[in-house]
Amino acid sequence: MTQPRAFKAFVFLALLMAVQACAPTVPPNAAGPRGNAAPYPVLLAADNHRTEAATAAINHLTGTAVDSATAPSLQPVTATIERLPQSTPSGLFLPKLGANATMNEEETRESLRRFISDWQGPIGADPAKLSLVERVDQPDGSKVARYEQRAFRHPIRGNYGKLEIRFTPERRVLNIISTCIPDADKIQTALAAVTIKLKPEDAIQQLATKEIAYSGTGATSLTFRPTANNKLEPHELVTFVTAAGQTNALAFYVAWEIGISGAPFQMVYVDAVTGEVVGTR
């Protein structure tokens, strides 16, 4: 072999070995279980740094001393704001817009948008992914704005992903309650790797053979078994969020939302991966 041809053969062999080294590893039995499957359900664990950051942000935004005895109340795990401190040095107000003493509805919504941007940290959600779903006037004269967090491919279900701001016509903020999910982009990335294994008809078939656990009056644990008299109607895939057993974390499932008639609850959520019932509403 001539020297140029030998050099070309060497270069080709080196490139081939490099490509093989970069290729994904395939298990010997391609039909067997995946050893590198992403953990499921996806978990969000409590984090002391998240709690400290939220507390510091609330103290700064309200002008409250760090060593104040009136500490802000935070939600478990998410460390989002559960309620405002009982008192703030100078009160908390929405930004003033417009020339009139009282803002009109359009000005109020824009003022709320700016307020949420300032409070993004304690709220725990990207303002661009919060949608106003309700703006109502209360009998006591206060006003309430309610938002839903839309940060996932599938809508959030469970007692999470909501923001409520209560305020007066004079713009004074009375309370903020957030059950939004921090680090939602990372969670969505993990959920996107989940393989959906059940079709809606499969989820309904699973319900026909299961006793569904639910909470009764006083948080008592009860069960209900569907019969032919209960109409089951599949709705859509959702992101169901719930406390993860006895751990200090939240669990995120991709689940089928199934409507059910004649039951103690209106909706039941079936894991689209395992077929297990993960919640009711």
C-alpha positions as CSV (number, residue, x, y, z in Angstrom):
1,M,0.0,0.0,0.0
2,T,1.4,3.4,-0.9
3,Q,2.0,6.0,1.8
4,P,-0.9,8.3,0.7
5,R,-3.4,5.4,0.6
6,A,-2.2,4.1,4.0
7,F,-2.7,7.6,5.5
8,K,-6.2,7.8,4.0
9,A,-7.1,4.4,5.5
10,F,-5.7,5.4,8.9
11,V,-7.9,8.6,8.8
12,F,-11.0,6.6,7.8
13,L,-10.4,4.1,10.6
14,A,-10.0,6.9,13.2
15,L,-13.2,8.6,12.1
16,L,-15.1,5.4,12.2
17,M,-13.9,4.7,15.8
18,A,-14.9,8.2,16.8
19,V,-18.4,7.9,15.4
20,Q,-18.9,4.6,17.2
21,A,-17.7,6.1,20.5
22,C,-20.3,8.9,20.2
23,A,-23.2,6.6,19.3
24,P,-25.7,5.8,22.0
25,T,-25.2,2.5,23.8
26,V,-27.8,-0.1,22.8
27,P,-28.5,-2.9,25.3
28,P,-27.8,-6.4,24.1
29,N,-31.6,-7.2,24.1
30,A,-33.3,-4.3,22.4
31,A,-36.7,-5.6,23.5
32,G,-35.7,-5.8,27.1
33,P,-36.2,-3.1,29.8
34,R,-34.4,0.2,29.5
35,G,-31.8,0.5,32.2
36,N,-31.5,4.2,31.7
37,A,-35.2,5.1,31.8
38,A,-35.9,8.4,33.5
39,P,-37.2,8.2,37.1
40,Y,-41.0,8.3,37.3
41,P,-42.9,9.9,38.7
42,V,-40.9,13.1,38.5
43,L,-40.2,14.6,41.9
44,L,-39.7,18.1,43.3
45,A,-38.0,17.9,46.7
46,A,-38.1,20.6,49.4
47,D,-35.0,22.8,49.3
48,N,-33.6,25.0,52.1
49,H,-32.0,27.3,49.6
50,R,-35.4,27.9,47.9
51,T,-37.0,28.6,51.3
52,E,-34.2,31.1,52.3
53,A,-34.4,32.9,48.9
54,A,-38.2,33.2,49.1
55,T,-38.1,34.6,52.7
56,A,-35.4,37.1,51.8
57,A,-37.3,38.2,48.7
58,I,-40.5,38.7,50.7
59,N,-38.7,40.6,53.4
60,H,-37.1,42.9,50.8
61,L,-40.4,43.5,48.9
62,T,-42.4,44.3,52.0
63,G,-39.6,46.2,53.7
64,T,-39.8,43.8,56.7
65,A,-36.7,43.4,58.9
66,V,-35.0,40.0,58.4
67,D,-35.1,39.4,62.1
68,S,-38.8,40.3,62.4
69,A,-40.9,37.9,64.6
70,T,-43.6,38.0,61.9
71,A,-42.0,35.7,59.3
72,P,-43.7,35.1,56.0
73,S,-45.8,32.0,55.7
74,L,-44.6,29.7,52.8
75,Q,-46.1,26.6,51.2
76,P,-44.5,23.2,52.0
77,V,-42.0,21.9,49.4
78,T,-42.5,24.7,46.8
79,A,-41.6,27.5,49.3
80,T,-44.0,29.8,47.4
81,I,-45.9,32.4,49.4
82,E,-48.9,31.0,51.4
83,R,-49.9,34.4,52.9
84,L,-48.5,37.8,53.5
85,P,-46.9,38.7,56.8
86,Q,-49.6,40.0,59.2
87,S,-48.2,43.5,59.0
88,T,-45.7,45.4,56.8
89,P,-44.0,48.7,57.7
90,S,-45.6,50.9,55.0
91,G,-48.2,48.6,53.6
92,L,-48.1,46.9,50.2
93,F,-49.6,48.4,47.1
94,L,-50.1,47.6,43.4
95,P,-48.4,50.0,41.0
96,K,-50.5,53.1,40.3
97,L,-51.6,53.6,36.6
98,G,-53.8,56.2,35.1
99,A,-54.7,59.7,36.1
100,N,-57.8,58.9,38.1
101,A,-57.8,58.1,41.8
102,T,-59.3,54.6,41.1
103,M,-57.8,52.5,38.3
104,N,-60.2,51.1,35.6
105,E,-60.2,47.4,34.8
106,E,-57.6,47.6,32.0
107,E,-55.3,49.6,34.3
108,T,-55.9,47.2,37.1
109,R,-54.9,44.2,35.0
110,E,-51.7,45.9,33.8
111,S,-50.9,46.9,37.4
112,L,-51.3,43.3,38.5
113,R,-49.1,42.2,35.7
114,R,-46.3,44.5,36.9
115,F,-46.8,43.5,40.5
116,I,-46.5,39.8,39.6
117,S,-43.3,40.5,37.7
118,D,-41.8,42.1,40.8
119,W,-43.0,39.2,43.0
120,Q,-42.0,36.5,40.6
121,G,-39.6,34.8,43.1
122,P,-42.0,34.3,46.0
123,I,-44.8,33.5,43.6
124,G,-42.7,30.8,42.0
125,A,-43.8,31.1,38.4
126,D,-42.7,32.8,35.2
127,P,-45.2,35.7,34.7
128,A,-45.5,34.9,31.0
129,K,-46.9,31.5,32.0
130,L,-49.6,32.8,34.3
131,S,-53.0,33.3,32.8
132,L,-55.7,35.4,34.5
133,V,-58.8,33.2,34.8
134,E,-61.0,35.3,37.1
135,R,-61.2,38.9,38.4
136,V,-64.1,39.4,40.8
137,D,-65.3,42.0,43.3
138,Q,-66.0,40.6,46.8
139,P,-69.1,41.5,49.0
140,D,-66.7,43.2,51.4
141,G,-65.5,45.6,48.7
142,S,-62.2,43.9,48.1
143,K,-61.1,42.6,44.7
144,V,-59.6,39.2,43.8
145,A,-57.6,38.2,40.8
146,R,-57.0,34.5,40.2
147,Y,-54.4,33.0,37.8
148,E,-53.5,29.6,36.6
149,Q,-49.9,28.5,35.8
150,R,-49.6,27.0,32.4
151,A,-46.0,25.9,32.3
152,F,-46.4,22.3,31.2
153,R,-47.4,20.6,28.0
154,H,-50.5,19.2,29.8
155,P,-52.6,21.3,32.1
156,I,-52.0,21.1,35.9
157,R,-54.4,19.2,38.1
158,G,-54.3,18.8,41.8
159,N,-54.1,21.5,44.4
160,Y,-51.2,23.3,42.6
161,G,-50.5,25.8,39.9
162,K,-52.7,28.6,41.1
163,L,-52.2,32.2,42.2
164,E,-54.6,34.5,44.1
165,I,-54.1,38.2,44.8
166,R,-56.6,40.1,47.0
167,F,-56.5,43.9,47.1
168,T,-58.6,47.0,47.7
169,P,-59.9,49.6,45.2
170,E,-57.2,51.8,46.7
171,R,-54.6,49.3,45.4
172,R,-53.6,48.0,48.9
173,V,-52.6,44.3,48.6
174,L,-54.4,42.3,51.3
175,N,-53.0,38.9,50.6
176,I,-51.2,36.7,48.1
177,I,-51.6,32.9,47.9
178,S,-49.5,30.9,45.5
179,T,-49.4,27.2,44.9
180,C,-47.3,27.6,41.7
181,I,-44.6,25.2,40.8
182,P,-41.0,26.5,40.8
183,D,-38.4,25.1,38.4
184,A,-41.3,24.2,36.1
185,D,-39.1,24.1,33.0
186,K,-36.8,21.4,34.5
187,I,-39.9,19.4,35.5
188,Q,-41.4,19.7,32.0
189,T,-38.1,18.5,30.5
190,A,-38.2,15.4,32.7
191,L,-41.9,14.8,31.9
192,A,-41.3,15.1,28.2
193,A,-39.1,12.0,28.4
194,V,-41.9,9.9,29.9
195,T,-43.4,7.3,27.5
196,I,-47.2,7.3,27.5
197,K,-48.3,3.6,27.6
198,L,-52.1,3.8,28.1
199,K,-54.7,5.1,25.7
200,P,-57.9,6.6,27.2
201,E,-59.8,3.4,26.6
202,D,-57.1,1.5,28.5
203,A,-57.5,3.9,31.4
204,I,-61.2,3.3,31.5
205,Q,-60.7,-0.4,31.4
206,Q,-58.3,-0.1,34.4
207,L,-61.0,1.7,36.4
208,A,-63.5,-1.1,35.8
209,T,-61.3,-3.4,37.9
210,K,-60.2,-1.1,40.7
211,E,-61.4,0.3,44.0
212,I,-60.8,4.0,43.9
213,A,-59.5,5.6,47.1
214,Y,-60.7,9.0,48.0
215,S,-61.0,11.3,51.0
216,G,-64.3,11.7,52.7
217,T,-65.5,14.1,55.3
218,G,-62.9,14.9,57.9
219,A,-60.1,13.5,55.6
220,T,-61.3,9.9,56.2
221,S,-60.1,7.4,53.7
222,L,-62.8,5.7,51.7
223,T,-63.0,3.6,48.5
224,F,-65.4,3.4,45.6
225,R,-65.7,0.7,42.9
226,P,-67.4,1.8,39.6
227,T,-70.2,-0.2,38.2
228,A,-72.1,-0.3,34.9
229,N,-74.2,2.6,36.3
230,N,-71.3,4.9,36.4
231,K,-70.6,6.6,33.1
232,L,-66.9,7.1,32.4
233,E,-65.8,9.8,30.0
234,P,-62.2,10.5,29.1
235,H,-61.2,14.1,28.9
236,E,-57.5,14.8,28.3
237,L,-54.0,14.2,29.4
238,V,-53.0,16.3,32.4
239,T,-50.1,16.9,34.7
240,F,-51.3,15.6,38.1
241,V,-49.4,16.9,41.1
242,T,-49.7,15.5,44.6
243,A,-47.6,15.0,47.7
244,A,-45.1,12.1,47.3
245,G,-46.1,9.7,50.0
246,Q,-44.3,10.3,53.3
247,T,-41.4,12.2,51.7
248,N,-41.1,16.0,51.7
249,A,-41.6,16.3,48.0
250,L,-44.2,16.6,45.2
251,A,-44.8,13.9,42.6
252,F,-45.7,14.8,39.0
253,Y,-47.6,12.3,36.9
254,V,-48.9,12.3,33.3
255,A,-52.4,11.1,33.8
256,W,-55.7,10.7,32.0
257,E,-58.5,12.8,33.4
258,I,-61.7,10.7,33.4
259,G,-65.1,12.1,34.2
260,I,-67.3,9.8,36.2
261,S,-71.1,10.1,37.0
262,G,-72.9,8.9,40.1
263,A,-69.7,8.8,42.2
264,P,-68.6,10.7,45.3
265,F,-66.2,12.7,43.0
266,Q,-66.5,14.1,39.5
267,M,-63.0,13.3,38.1
268,V,-60.6,10.5,38.6
269,Y,-56.9,10.6,37.4
270,V,-55.3,7.5,36.0
271,D,-51.5,7.3,35.5
272,A,-50.9,7.1,31.7
273,V,-47.8,5.1,32.4
274,T,-48.7,2.5,35.1
275,G,-52.5,2.6,35.0
276,E,-52.7,3.3,38.7
277,V,-55.3,5.8,40.1
278,V,-53.3,8.8,41.4
279,G,-56.1,11.1,42.5
280,T,-59.7,12.2,42.4
281,R,-61.6,15.5,42.4
